[in-house]
Every structure is written in C-alpha cells, then in structure tokens.
C-alpha cells in the first residue's frame, strides 16, 4: 500500500472502532467494505488479526456486567456453527450469498422491532450464535444477530458479552486460516498497519460510549444491523 491508502485504511479502522466500542458491534459491518475498497488484501485475515486486541479489551472492560449463564450457550453455538459453515463452504461452495445473509439480518431486525422485550434465553442465544457461526464460517462475516438478541440489556452487559463473542468468532476464523495457508507474514504486516487506526478510534470512542446507553444503544444496534443487512442485500 502507498501512504494515501495507508492513511485511508487507518481512518476506516478508526471509524469502525468508534462504532464497535460504542455499540458493541459494527467493526465488520463498517470496516470490511471500506477496507476491501481500499485494498482487498486487508480482508479478512489482516482485519481480523488487528481487531483481536480490541475485542479482548472490550470484553475485559465490561465482562463483570454480563449476567451469569449467557456466555456458555452462545460460545458453544458460534464454535459449532463456524465449524459447520466451514464444512458447508468446502462441500457446497455456492450454498450461501451475501444477499441471503442480508435477508436473515433484516428478518432479525424486524423480529426485534416486533418483539421489543425479546429475552436472551439459553436456546435463543445458542440458536442465534449457531446461525452467526454458519454465516461466519462460510463468508467470514458473522452478522449482527447476537447484538439484536441482547440489545435490551444494560450497555456494559451488551459490550462485555459481544466482546467475548466476537473474540471467539474471530479466533475460529483464524484457526481455519492457518491450514488454508492464508495466515503468513504479509497478513501480519498488514494487520500491524491497521493498528494505529484502531488506537485512534479507541481514543475517540469515550464520548460515544457515555452517550449510548438504554434505548439509545438498542436503537443504535438496530440501525447498524439494518444498514448492514441492506448493504448485504444490495451487494448480492
């Protein structure tokens, strides 16, 4: 990348980081399309690598607010779903499209609007996580379904829960990238190039975190999810 592309990539990551640390999700929905337009080599592996420290930090900061019993079914669901998605991608490479993922996300947004007091029960957490895992295993984009399931919880609980969820989901993608030969020195250097943008976004996210809570956080999650679903449908 030249200097101009490096600056643009850093700004894209800064914007995506502000959204992620404020709402608990949005790093992929905002960052991946922008980075792919700048340099396709930046996604998915360098992008995922650079995002791991931020997800770890998001989880560590807010993990104490996560209600007990929520994490186990979600993490089990995303691991099994990701493995299943990877297998499907190998056996049936034409099984999924971005438009299909977008429709699923928009249906989830409609469900969240129709049932504003949706509760994250263990079966619901496991099911949403499994669907997200399958989507991620096939395409590398897990989608915002988990955010919709927990959107009504207190802001710290949402961010802590989603931080660990995305951390595990990204780890599953990297675990698949190693045997596939997609994780090498080039990906590591590109990931390092994205870190200054993440640091800038983290520094700017404080005011947004303080403002986004309660109904504002829920509507932010719905808005980000809806925009991501529409973008996937239009991308086909």
C-alpha positions in Angstrom: 0.0 0.0 0.0 1.1 3.6 -0.6 0.9 6.3 2.0 -2.5 7.6 0.9 -4.0 4.1 1.1 -2.4 3.5 4.5 -4.0 6.7 5.8 -7.4 5.9 4.3 -7.2 2.4 5.9 -6.3 3.9 9.2 -9.3 6.3 9.1 -11.6 3.4 8.1 -10.5 1.4 11.0 -10.8 4.4 13.3 -14.4 4.9 12.3 -15.2 1.2 12.6 -13.6 1.1 16.1 -15.7 4.0 17.3 -18.8 2.2 16.2 -17.7 -1.1 17.7 -16.6 0.2 21.1 -19.7 2.4 21.4 -22.4 0.0 20.4 -20.7 -3.3 21.0 -20.8 -4.4 17.3 -20.2 -2.9 13.9 -16.5 -3.4 13.4 -17.0 -5.8 10.5 -20.1 -4.1 9.1 -18.3 -0.8 8.8 -14.7 -1.8 8.4 -14.8 -4.7 5.9 -16.5 -2.9 3.0 -14.3 0.2 3.4 -11.0 -1.8 3.6 -12.0 -4.1 0.7 -12.4 -1.0 -1.4 -9.0 0.4 -0.4 -7.0 -2.8 -0.8 -8.7 -6.3 -0.9 -5.6 -7.8 0.8 -6.7 -6.2 4.1 -9.6 -8.6 4.5 -10.4 -10.9 6.0 -7.3 -12.1 7.9 -5.4 -8.8 8.5 -8.6 -7.2 9.5 -9.5 -10.0 12.0 -6.0 -10.1 13.4 -5.9 -6.3 14.1 -9.3 -6.5 15.7 -8.4 -9.2 18.3 -6.8 -6.9 20.9 -9.7 -4.5 20.7 -12.2 -7.3 21.2 -10.2 -8.6 24.2 -10.2 -5.1 25.7 -13.9 -4.6 25.1 -14.6 -7.9 26.9 -12.2 -7.2 29.8 -13.6 -3.8 30.5 -17.2 -4.8 30.6 -17.2 -8.5 31.4 -18.2 -8.0 35.0 -21.6 -6.7 33.9 -22.5 -9.8 31.8 -25.3 -11.8 33.5 -24.2 -15.3 34.5 -25.2 -18.2 32.2 -25.2 -16.2 29.0 -21.8 -16.9 27.6 -21.7 -20.7 27.5 -24.6 -21.4 25.1 -23.5 -18.5 22.8 -19.9 -19.6 22.6 -20.8 -23.2 22.1 -23.2 -22.2 19.3 -20.7 -20.0 17.5 -17.9 -22.6 17.6 -20.2 -25.4 16.3 -21.8 -23.1 13.8 -18.5 -21.8 12.4 -17.2 -25.4 12.0 -20.4 -26.3 10.2 -20.2 -23.3 8.0 -16.6 -24.1 7.0 -17.6 -27.6 6.1 -20.5 -26.4 4.0 -18.3 -23.9 2.3 -16.0 -26.7 1.2 -18.7 -29.2 0.2 -21.2 -26.7 -1.3 -19.4 -23.5 -2.2 -22.5 -22.0 -3.8 -24.8 -22.5 -0.9 -24.7 -19.0 0.5 -24.7 -15.5 -0.8 -24.4 -12.1 0.7 -28.0 -11.3 -0.3 -29.1 -14.3 1.7 -27.2 -13.2 4.8 -28.7 -9.7 4.4 -32.3 -11.1 4.3 -31.6 -13.1 7.5 -30.3 -10.0 9.3 -33.3 -7.9 8.1 -35.7 -10.5 9.3 -33.9 -10.5 12.7 -34.3 -6.7 12.8 -38.0 -7.0 12.1 -38.3 -9.6 14.8 -36.6 -7.3 17.3 -38.9 -4.4 16.4 -42.0 -6.6 16.6 -40.9 -8.1 20.0 -39.1 -5.3 21.8 -38.9 -7.2 25.0 -37.2 -10.2 23.5 -35.2 -12.1 26.2 -31.9 -13.8 25.6 -32.8 -17.3 26.8 -30.2 -20.0 26.5 -31.9 -21.7 23.5 -32.2 -18.3 21.7 -28.6 -17.5 22.5 -27.4 -20.8 21.2 -29.5 -20.7 18.1 -28.6 -17.1 17.1 -24.9 -17.9 17.8 -25.1 -21.1 15.6 -26.6 -19.1 12.7 -24.0 -16.4 13.1 -21.3 -19.1 13.2 -22.5 -20.7 10.0 -22.6 -17.3 8.3 -19.1 -16.6 9.5 -17.7 -20.0 8.6 -18.9 -19.6 5.0 -18.1 -15.9 4.4 -16.1 -14.5 7.3 -19.0 -12.1 8.2 -20.8 -13.3 11.3 -23.5 -10.7 11.1 -25.2 -8.7 13.9 -27.7 -11.4 15.1 -26.2 -11.7 18.6 -26.4 -7.9 19.1 -30.1 -8.0 18.3 -30.7 -10.7 20.9 -29.0 -8.8 23.7 -29.9 -5.3 22.7 -32.2 -4.6 25.6 -29.6 -5.4 28.3 -27.6 -2.7 30.1 -24.9 -1.1 27.9 -22.0 -2.6 29.8 -23.5 -6.1 29.6 -24.0 -5.8 25.9 -20.5 -4.7 25.2 -18.9 -7.3 27.6 -20.9 -10.1 26.1 -20.4 -9.2 22.5 -16.7 -8.5 23.1 -16.1 -12.1 24.1 -18.5 -13.4 21.4 -16.6 -11.6 18.6 -13.2 -12.7 20.1 -14.2 -16.3 19.9 -15.7 -15.9 16.4 -12.6 -14.2 15.1 -10.4 -16.8 16.7 -12.4 -19.5 14.8 -11.8 -17.7 11.5 -8.0 -17.5 12.2 -7.9 -21.2 13.2 -9.3 -22.0 9.8 -6.9 -19.6 8.0 -3.7 -21.3 9.2 -4.3 -24.7 7.5 -5.7 -22.9 4.5 -2.4 -21.0 4.1 -4.0 -17.6 4.4 -2.1 -16.5 7.5 1.5 -15.5 6.8 4.0 -12.7 7.1 2.1 -10.5 4.6 -1.1 -10.7 6.6 0.8 -10.0 9.9 2.4 -6.8 8.4 -1.0 -5.6 7.0 -2.6 -6.2 10.4 0.1 -4.1 12.1 -0.6 -1.3 9.6 -4.2 -1.2 10.8 -3.4 -0.9 14.5 -2.8 2.9 14.5 -6.4 3.4 13.2 -7.8 1.2 16.0 -5.8 3.2 18.6 -7.2 6.4 17.2 -10.8 5.1 17.2 -10.4 3.8 20.8 -9.2 7.2 21.9 -12.3 8.9 20.2 -14.9 6.4 21.4 -15.2 7.6 25.0 -17.9 10.3 24.4 -19.9 7.9 22.3 -19.8 5.2 24.9 -21.0 7.6 27.6 -23.9 8.7 25.4 -25.0 5.3 24.1 -27.0 3.5 26.8 -30.5 2.3 27.4 -32.9 2.9 24.5 -30.2 4.8 22.5 -28.0 1.7 22.5 -30.8 -0.5 21.4 -31.7 1.8 18.5 -28.1 2.1 17.5 -27.8 -1.7 17.3 -31.0 -1.9 15.3 -29.8 0.9 13.0 -26.3 -0.6 12.4 -27.8 -4.1 11.9 -30.4 -2.8 9.4 -27.9 -0.8 7.5 -25.6 -3.9 7.3 -28.5 -6.1 6.2 -29.5 -3.6 3.4 -25.8 -3.4 2.3 -25.5 -7.1 2.0 -28.7 -7.4 0.1 -27.6 -4.7 -2.4 -24.2 -6.3 -2.7 -25.8 -9.6 -3.8 
